[in-house]
Amino acid sequence: MFNYNTSKPAEPAKKLFSYQALYFIFSLLAILYMVNEIVVFDLVVSGYIKAGASNFGADNNTIYLVLSLISRVSIPIGVFLVFLSSLKRGKKFVLNLTIVTFIFEIIYDLYSFDKLIDIKFQSPVFSLLLGAFFTLAWKYFDFKKIIRLPLVILYIFVSIYSGVDYGIIIGILFVVLNFLEPNRKGQSLFSFAVLIPGASMIFAPLFYYFYDENNNRKSYNSSLNFIFPIIALLLWRLRILILR
């Protein structure tokens, strides 16, 4: 007997929106922000960021700019490569690569600042470790919902207070993407909480209110950052409505 049924099985309906798409949108914004930091503030505005070039005896302005460019771009790209590697090689490889990246971060801080003790842990690597800690704690207390809300609140305020930079997008969001399935309501709530400090870091430089009268950037710890949780909440709610 021959089977003459040549009809193809129905393909699953494609979603108009996904959490992965949201992640890549914010990653793209993070990269654009990083380029803006390098081009505008490192290269155009001379002397805005001290890259520690004098430690190498480099008095030439060209060498200074090259070292500044390398120091500003290497760590964020390294963290982003951690994310790309995690998609192919699994979580154990990510853990090992995180340790290696952290070592490079220490070297970077040693030559970029006068003393290691002056580091305020505002780096992408710290963002990565912070996100991993809270993510694992979230999974560990899976059946203890009473602990989850204080955990999220603590995470939000630690992130805002520490003033972590654009690496909070590249670092923490990829941790959530790999360790959580944001389909359930509780996990979606955690994903929304992650967007709060991230939205602040990405959109803050786009607003005039984050500059003083001398056109210098204000601190990321400005109270105006609390405007951006509203943006994150709207994005989170929009995602739920589309996926229904």
C-alpha positions, -999 to 999 in steps of 0.1 A, spaced: 0 0 0 12 35 -9 5 66 11 -6 93 -13 -12 118 14 14 145 4 0 173 24 25 190 47 18 194 84 5 228 94 33 251 106 30 266 140 18 302 141 46 327 143 45 351 172 45 387 164 67 394 194 90 374 216 112 380 246 142 372 225 132 400 201 129 424 231 163 413 243 180 419 210 163 453 207 178 464 240 211 448 231 212 469 199 204 500 220 232 491 243 257 488 214 245 522 200 250 537 234 284 522 237 294 536 203 281 570 214 302 568 245 333 561 225 329 585 196 313 615 214 329 614 248 362 596 243 373 609 209 355 641 203 356 656 238 393 652 245 402 644 281 366 635 292 376 600 302 410 591 317 422 558 301 454 555 320 476 560 290 502 579 310 509 546 329 525 533 297 545 565 291 523 575 262 524 612 259 513 613 223 476 622 219 471 596 192 483 568 214 461 581 242 430 580 220 438 544 208 443 532 243 411 549 254 392 533 225 405 498 233 398 502 271 363 514 265 352 488 239 370 456 250 351 448 281 316 454 268 324 434 236 338 407 258 306 404 278 286 404 246 307 375 233 299 356 265 262 359 255 269 347 219 290 317 233 262 308 257 238 302 229 260 275 213 281 260 241 259 259 271 258 273 306 290 257 319 311 274 292 295 307 302 305 302 338 341 295 329 342 324 304 328 347 331 357 340 353 381 348 325 363 380 318 364 390 354 402 386 354 404 409 324 382 433 342 407 434 371 436 441 347 415 468 330 407 485 363 443 484 375 457 504 346 426 526 342 425 538 377 450 548 403 442 521 428 421 490 427 403 500 459 388 530 441 367 507 418 330 513 424 319 481 407 302 499 378 314 476 351 297 452 328 313 423 345 298 434 378 265 437 361 269 401 348 277 387 383 249 407 399 224 394 374 236 358 378 234 360 416 198 373 416 187 349 389 200 319 407 184 331 439 151 335 421 153 299 409 164 286 443 134 301 460 109 288 434 84 276 460 89 304 485 70 332 469 72 353 500 109 358 494 106 367 457 91 402 461 118 415 485 144 399 462 131 418 432 129 451 451 164 446 465 177 439 430 161 471 416 176 494 443 210 477 442 212 482 404 201 518 405 223 527 435 254 511 421 249 529 388 259 500 366 266 511 331 254 499 297 267 464 305 236 458 326 217 453 293 243 429 277 250 411 310 219 407 331 194 403 303 213 375 287 215 357 321 177 359 324 173 348 288 194 317 294 183 307 329 146 316 328 116 309 306 97 341 306 63 325 298 49 322 333 37 353 350 62 352 378 91 349 355 77 377 333 76 399 364 113 392 370 120 401 334 102 433 339 123 441 370 155 435 350 144 461 324 141 488 351 178 497 356 185 487 320 160 512 305 175 539 328 210 533 315 200 532 278 175 561 276 190 585 301 216 601 278 189 608 252 171 634 275 182 669 281 173 667 317 203 645 324 227 673 315 236 703 337 239 739 326 275 733 313 263 704 291 280 679 313 263 646 320 247 642 354 251 612 376 232 580 366 219 579 402 197 609 395 161 606 408 150 612 372 159 576 365 127 565 382 109 578 351 121 549 331 105 521 352 73 534 336 88 528 302 98 493 312 63 486 326 47 497 294 70 474 274 63 445 297 26 450 295 27 453 257 45 420 255 18 403 275 -10 417 254 7 407 221 14 371 233 -22 365 243 
